Amino acid sequence: MNDKYVLVTGGSSGIGAELCRAFLALGYHVVSMDRKTADPAIAGVQHIEVDLADAAATRGIAFDVARRFPITTVIHNAGAIREKPLESVTLDDLQALTHLHLAAPLSLVQANLPTMKQQGFGRIVLVSSRAILGLANRTVYSATKAGMLGLARTWALELGAHGITANVVAPGPIEGTTLFDDIIPRGSPKLPRIIDAVPVKRLGRPEDVARAVLFFADPAAGFVTGQTLFVCGGTSLGSITY
């Protein structure tokens, strides 16, 4: 465990960039998979360019990366929303987010599983969303993010004997992320109402989510698996709209 390698998807901005910096600070070798590089670039991060919604491309690159780096920690953080009312949702929307939220982590874990099993250690953390409990205009987002719980709970059962854990972090509204800013632009008059609906009376920050991911990824957290941790300021306790 002296040389620890972590793979972070969506590592070029928001929560993903914060995760890259946090793992670097802990001495990990960090590999980021994203459609673009961070701006500014994060020193020490090995960037791999890929559109994770492209299932075939992701699978090919996943196995290539696994051959190049002995990765034992996989953090699937990349995501997209496609906010639409039910009447406007298309099968293309469903397919794209299924590829991004479910097929991508499947390929990434399968590619790196031999290394994890060989080392008798692995950490899988899937970044889902508080929206799995329901959020208007998020049909495919909520559905595919909810599917992550099924992946993690199943993998926890299959892989626990190999020293591999699988867990989920489900963030609520997180400022400074593309997903949130695209829905609620900075300075929007909706912001005060959204903040007032959060029990802790503030929006989350990328570092709030990163701390939860680091807990699950910690080598000392081997007795925690198949769990979902909401990092949502308490919004999982009631309804919220934005």
Summary of the structure (lengths in Angstrom):
residues: 242
radius of gyration: 17.1
end to end distance: 42.6
largest distance: 53.1
contacts: 825
relative contact order: 0.14
helix: 47%
strand: 17%
